[in-house]
């Protein structure tokens, strides 16, 4: 009986040590995963460029190939593009290139009015920079019926809320003569960063204004302001 008791005791000790070791390994794995997850969020590696985002007025969902006709209908008003560097985008052939580029970007949205269920415009995330922790929001347009701030304000709020889960700043690139868009961005707190000479669709190089909103400045603004 004495030897049996000794053997059981040592087996008990071995089991306890094995349990402690497994607990330590598990704890290290959890800590490692947490640190890794935190790093991915901080650098934007996990940034989902095409989520579905819902507000009170609009819903954003990934743009699909079958959305062409509905989106072209929304874009076929020349007034939408009159201050844009590509002012003929209301033409079907020109818009087709825009639409193809939107699908290829894998960051483009159809903007849907929730009340009617119809597509009223588009926007997209692009040029994600995981190193500098920023992303561009752009290529945005809405039907004129939805101009005036309310719809665009909710659109930008949805996109900024999502973006600042992963990056530290959001960049906007706007044609120098697109005063309407520059004014709209100023209303939501975007500040001037610099000017950039960028190639246009026709091959010419044009001046663009680069604006930025940081996560810090965005969070300092009261929601809905």
C-alpha positions as CSV (number, residue, x, y, z in Angstrom):
1,X,0.0,0.0,0.0
2,X,2.9,2.4,0.8
3,X,4.4,2.1,-2.7
4,X,1.0,2.5,-4.4
5,X,0.3,5.6,-2.4
6,X,3.7,7.0,-3.4
7,X,3.0,6.3,-7.1
8,X,-0.4,7.9,-6.9
9,X,1.1,11.0,-5.3
10,X,3.8,11.4,-8.0
11,X,1.2,10.9,-10.7
12,X,-0.9,13.6,-9.0
13,X,2.1,16.0,-9.0
14,X,2.8,15.3,-12.7
15,X,-0.8,16.0,-13.6
16,X,-0.8,19.3,-11.7
17,X,2.5,20.4,-13.5
18,X,1.0,19.4,-16.9
19,X,-2.1,21.4,-16.2
20,X,-0.1,24.5,-15.1
21,X,2.0,24.2,-18.3
22,X,-1.1,24.0,-20.5
23,X,-2.6,27.0,-18.7
24,X,0.5,29.0,-19.3
25,X,0.7,28.1,-23.0
26,X,-3.0,29.0,-23.4
27,X,-2.6,32.3,-21.6
28,X,0.4,33.2,-23.8
29,X,-1.6,32.3,-27.0
30,X,-4.5,34.5,-25.9
31,X,-2.1,37.4,-25.1
32,X,-0.4,37.0,-28.4
33,X,-3.7,36.9,-30.3
34,X,-4.8,40.0,-28.5
35,X,-1.6,41.9,-29.3
36,X,-1.7,40.6,-32.9
37,X,-5.4,41.7,-33.2
38,X,-4.6,45.1,-31.8
39,X,-1.7,45.5,-34.2
40,X,-3.9,44.6,-37.2
41,X,-6.5,47.1,-36.2
42,X,-3.9,49.8,-35.7
43,X,-2.3,49.2,-39.1
44,X,-5.5,48.7,-41.0
45,X,-4.6,45.2,-42.2
46,X,-8.1,44.0,-41.2
47,X,-9.8,46.9,-42.9
48,X,-13.0,45.6,-44.6
49,X,-13.2,47.9,-47.7
50,X,-16.7,46.8,-48.6
51,X,-18.9,46.4,-45.5
52,X,-22.6,47.0,-45.5
53,X,-23.3,50.2,-43.5
54,X,-26.8,51.3,-42.5
55,X,-28.0,54.8,-41.4
56,X,-31.4,56.3,-41.0
57,X,-31.6,57.6,-44.6
58,X,-29.2,55.5,-46.6
59,X,-27.6,52.1,-46.8
60,X,-24.2,51.4,-48.3
61,X,-23.6,48.0,-49.8
62,X,-20.9,46.6,-52.1
63,X,-21.3,47.7,-55.7
64,X,-22.3,44.9,-58.1
65,X,-22.0,44.4,-61.8
66,X,-25.8,44.4,-62.2
67,X,-26.0,47.8,-60.6
68,X,-24.8,49.6,-63.8
69,X,-28.1,50.7,-65.2
70,X,-29.5,52.0,-61.9
71,X,-26.2,53.8,-61.1
72,X,-25.9,55.3,-64.6
73,X,-29.4,56.6,-64.3
74,X,-28.4,58.3,-61.0
75,X,-25.3,59.7,-62.7
76,X,-26.8,60.9,-66.0
77,X,-27.4,64.4,-64.9
78,X,-24.8,66.8,-66.4
79,X,-25.2,69.2,-63.4
80,X,-23.7,66.6,-61.1
81,X,-20.4,66.7,-62.9
82,X,-20.1,70.3,-64.1
83,X,-17.4,71.2,-61.5
84,X,-15.7,67.8,-61.7
85,X,-12.4,67.3,-63.6
86,X,-14.2,64.7,-65.7
87,X,-17.2,66.8,-66.5
88,X,-18.5,64.5,-69.2
89,X,-19.0,61.5,-66.8
90,X,-22.8,61.7,-67.4
91,X,-22.2,60.2,-70.8
92,X,-22.7,56.4,-71.0
93,X,-19.3,55.5,-72.5
94,X,-17.4,57.7,-70.0
95,X,-19.4,56.5,-67.1
96,X,-18.8,52.9,-68.1
97,X,-15.1,53.4,-67.4
98,X,-15.9,54.9,-64.0
99,X,-18.1,52.0,-63.2
100,X,-15.5,49.4,-64.3
101,X,-12.9,51.1,-62.2
102,X,-15.3,51.1,-59.2
103,X,-15.7,47.3,-59.4
104,X,-12.0,46.8,-59.9
105,X,-11.2,48.9,-56.8
106,X,-13.1,46.3,-54.5
107,X,-13.9,49.2,-52.3
108,X,-16.9,50.8,-54.0
109,X,-20.5,51.1,-52.7
110,X,-23.9,51.6,-54.0
111,X,-25.7,54.2,-52.0
112,X,-29.3,53.2,-51.5
113,X,-32.1,55.5,-50.2
114,X,-33.7,53.3,-47.5
115,X,-37.2,54.9,-48.0
116,X,-37.4,54.0,-51.7
117,X,-34.9,51.2,-52.0
118,X,-33.3,52.7,-55.1
119,X,-29.7,53.5,-55.8
120,X,-29.0,57.3,-55.6
121,X,-25.2,57.4,-55.9
122,X,-21.9,55.8,-55.1
123,X,-18.7,56.3,-53.0
124,X,-15.7,54.2,-52.2
125,X,-12.7,53.5,-50.0
126,X,-9.4,53.4,-51.9
127,X,-5.6,53.7,-51.6
128,X,-5.4,52.0,-48.1
129,X,-2.0,52.6,-46.7
130,X,-1.4,50.2,-43.8
131,X,2.0,51.7,-43.0
132,X,0.8,55.3,-42.6
133,X,-2.5,54.1,-41.3
134,X,-4.7,56.1,-43.7
135,X,-7.3,55.5,-46.4
136,X,-8.9,57.7,-49.1
137,X,-12.6,58.2,-49.3
138,X,-13.7,59.5,-52.7
139,X,-15.3,59.0,-56.1
140,X,-18.5,60.1,-54.4
141,X,-21.6,61.4,-56.1
142,X,-25.3,61.7,-55.2
143,X,-28.3,62.6,-57.3
144,X,-29.1,66.4,-57.0
145,X,-32.3,65.6,-55.2
146,X,-30.2,64.5,-52.3
147,X,-27.8,67.5,-52.2
148,X,-27.9,69.9,-49.3
149,X,-26.0,68.2,-46.6
150,X,-28.3,65.7,-44.8
151,X,-27.7,62.7,-47.0
152,X,-24.0,63.5,-47.7
153,X,-23.5,64.1,-43.9
154,X,-24.9,60.6,-43.1
155,X,-22.8,59.1,-45.9
156,X,-19.6,60.5,-44.6
157,X,-20.5,59.7,-41.0
158,X,-21.1,56.0,-41.8
159,X,-17.8,55.8,-43.8
160,X,-15.7,57.7,-41.2
161,X,-17.1,55.7,-38.3
162,X,-16.1,52.5,-40.0
163,X,-12.7,53.8,-41.2
164,X,-11.6,55.0,-37.8
165,X,-12.0,51.6,-36.4
166,X,-8.8,50.7,-38.4
167,X,-6.9,53.8,-39.4
168,X,-5.8,57.1,-38.0
169,X,-6.8,59.4,-40.7
170,X,-9.0,59.7,-43.8
171,X,-7.9,61.5,-46.9
172,X,-10.0,63.2,-49.6
173,X,-8.7,64.2,-53.1
174,X,-10.8,66.8,-54.9
175,X,-10.4,68.7,-58.1
176,X,-9.2,72.3,-57.5
177,X,-12.3,73.7,-59.3
178,X,-14.8,71.4,-57.5
179,X,-15.9,74.1,-55.1
180,X,-19.1,72.3,-54.2
181,X,-17.3,69.2,-52.9
182,X,-14.6,71.3,-51.1
183,X,-17.4,73.2,-49.3
184,X,-19.2,70.0,-48.4
185,X,-15.9,68.5,-46.9
186,X,-15.2,71.7,-45.0
187,X,-18.7,71.3,-43.4
188,X,-17.8,67.9,-42.0
189,X,-14.4,69.1,-40.6
190,X,-11.9,68.2,-43.3
191,X,-8.8,70.4,-43.3
192,X,-6.4,71.3,-46.1
193,X,-3.3,69.1,-46.3
194,X,-1.6,70.0,-49.6
195,X,-2.1,70.2,-53.4
196,X,-1.2,67.4,-55.7
197,X,-0.7,67.2,-59.5
198,X,-2.5,64.0,-60.6
199,X,-3.3,62.5,-64.0
200,X,-6.9,62.8,-65.2
201,X,-8.8,60.3,-67.2
202,X,-7.9,62.1,-70.5
203,X,-4.2,61.9,-69.7
204,X,-3.7,65.5,-68.7
205,X,-2.2,66.4,-65.3
206,X,-4.5,68.5,-63.1
207,X,-4.2,70.2,-59.7
208,X,-6.1,68.5,-56.9
209,X,-6.7,69.6,-53.3
210,X,-5.9,67.0,-50.7
211,X,-7.9,67.3,-47.4
212,X,-7.7,65.2,-44.3
213,X,-9.7,64.3,-41.2
214,X,-7.9,62.6,-38.3
215,X,-9.4,60.2,-35.9
216,X,-8.5,62.6,-33.1
217,X,-10.2,65.6,-34.7
218,X,-13.2,63.5,-35.7
219,X,-13.8,62.2,-32.2
220,X,-13.5,65.7,-30.8
221,X,-16.6,66.7,-32.8
222,X,-20.0,65.9,-31.2
223,X,-22.0,63.2,-33.1
224,X,-24.4,64.8,-35.6
225,X,-22.6,68.1,-35.5
